[in-house]
């Protein structure tokens, strides 16, 4: 199982693409995986945008280092 990072998500998506090409999964399952991935990416994008806007507003709770650090997806 891949870790919950952007790299892990890419690994899962490439595994699904390989499975689709080999006929191991259906197009319907592949589409479902894509929709889930888009939701995850959208959620992370929103978190990054909120952090960026907080930094621009001078929020002391967000640092530039936090904005450029690797993004952990999901919860542990």
C-alpha positions as a Markdown table, in Angstrom:
| # | Residue | x | y | z |
|---|---|---|---|---|
| 1 | Unk | 0.0 | 0.0 | 0.0 |
| 2 | Unk | 1.3 | 3.4 | -0.9 |
| 3 | Unk | 1.8 | 6.1 | 1.7 |
| 4 | Unk | -0.6 | 9.1 | 1.8 |
| 5 | Unk | 1.5 | 11.5 | -0.1 |
| 6 | Unk | 1.3 | 13.1 | -3.5 |
| 7 | Unk | 4.0 | 10.5 | -4.6 |
| 8 | Unk | 1.8 | 7.7 | -3.2 |
| 9 | Unk | -1.2 | 9.0 | -5.0 |
| 10 | Unk | 0.7 | 9.0 | -8.3 |
| 11 | Unk | 1.9 | 5.5 | -7.6 |
| 12 | Unk | -1.7 | 4.3 | -7.1 |
| 13 | Unk | -2.9 | 6.1 | -10.2 |
| 14 | Unk | -0.1 | 4.6 | -12.4 |
| 15 | Unk | -0.9 | 1.2 | -10.9 |
| 16 | Unk | -4.6 | 1.7 | -11.9 |
| 17 | Unk | -3.5 | 2.8 | -15.4 |
| 18 | Unk | -1.4 | -0.3 | -15.8 |
| 19 | Unk | -4.3 | -2.5 | -14.6 |
| 20 | Unk | -6.7 | -0.8 | -17.0 |
| 21 | Unk | -4.4 | -1.3 | -19.9 |
| 22 | Unk | -3.9 | -5.0 | -19.1 |
| 23 | Unk | -7.7 | -5.5 | -18.7 |
| 24 | Unk | -7.4 | -6.3 | -15.0 |
| 25 | Unk | -9.9 | -3.6 | -14.1 |
| 26 | Unk | -12.9 | -2.0 | -15.9 |
| 27 | Unk | -13.1 | 1.5 | -17.2 |
| 28 | Unk | -15.8 | 2.1 | -14.6 |
| 29 | Unk | -13.4 | 1.3 | -11.8 |
| 30 | Unk | -10.7 | 3.5 | -13.4 |
| 31 | Unk | -13.2 | 6.4 | -13.6 |
| 32 | Unk | -14.1 | 5.9 | -9.9 |
| 33 | Unk | -10.5 | 6.0 | -8.9 |
| 34 | Unk | -10.0 | 9.2 | -11.0 |
| 35 | Unk | -12.9 | 10.9 | -9.3 |
| 36 | Unk | -11.6 | 10.0 | -5.8 |
| 37 | Unk | -8.1 | 11.2 | -6.8 |
| 38 | Unk | -9.6 | 14.5 | -8.1 |
| 39 | Unk | -11.4 | 15.0 | -4.8 |
| 40 | Unk | -8.2 | 14.4 | -2.8 |
| 41 | Unk | -6.2 | 16.8 | -5.0 |
| 42 | Unk | -8.9 | 19.4 | -4.8 |
| 43 | Unk | -8.9 | 19.2 | -1.0 |
| 44 | Unk | -5.2 | 19.5 | -0.9 |
| 45 | Unk | -5.3 | 22.4 | -3.3 |
| 46 | Unk | -7.8 | 24.2 | -1.1 |
| 47 | Unk | -5.6 | 23.7 | 2.0 |
| 48 | Unk | -2.6 | 25.1 | 0.2 |
| 49 | Unk | -4.6 | 28.1 | -1.1 |
| 50 | Unk | -5.9 | 28.8 | 2.5 |
| 51 | Unk | -2.4 | 28.6 | 3.8 |
| 52 | Unk | -1.1 | 30.9 | 1.1 |
| 53 | Unk | -3.8 | 33.5 | 1.7 |
| 54 | Unk | -3.2 | 33.3 | 5.5 |
| 55 | Unk | 0.5 | 33.9 | 4.8 |
| 56 | Unk | -0.3 | 36.9 | 2.6 |
| 57 | Unk | -2.6 | 38.3 | 5.3 |
| 58 | Unk | 0.3 | 38.1 | 7.8 |
| 59 | Unk | -1.1 | 35.2 | 9.9 |
| 60 | Unk | 1.5 | 34.2 | 12.4 |
| 61 | Unk | 0.1 | 30.6 | 12.3 |
| 62 | Unk | 1.4 | 29.9 | 8.8 |
| 63 | Unk | 5.1 | 30.2 | 7.7 |
| 64 | Unk | 6.6 | 30.2 | 4.2 |
| 65 | Unk | 8.4 | 27.0 | 5.2 |
| 66 | Unk | 5.1 | 25.3 | 5.8 |
| 67 | Unk | 3.9 | 26.4 | 2.4 |
| 68 | Unk | 6.9 | 24.8 | 0.7 |
| 69 | Unk | 7.2 | 21.7 | 2.8 |
| 70 | Unk | 6.1 | 18.3 | 1.3 |
| 71 | Unk | 2.3 | 17.8 | 1.6 |
| 72 | Unk | 1.1 | 14.8 | 3.5 |
| 73 | Unk | -2.3 | 13.6 | 2.1 |
| 74 | Unk | -5.0 | 12.4 | 4.4 |
| 75 | Unk | -4.7 | 11.5 | 8.0 |
| 76 | Unk | -2.7 | 8.8 | 9.7 |
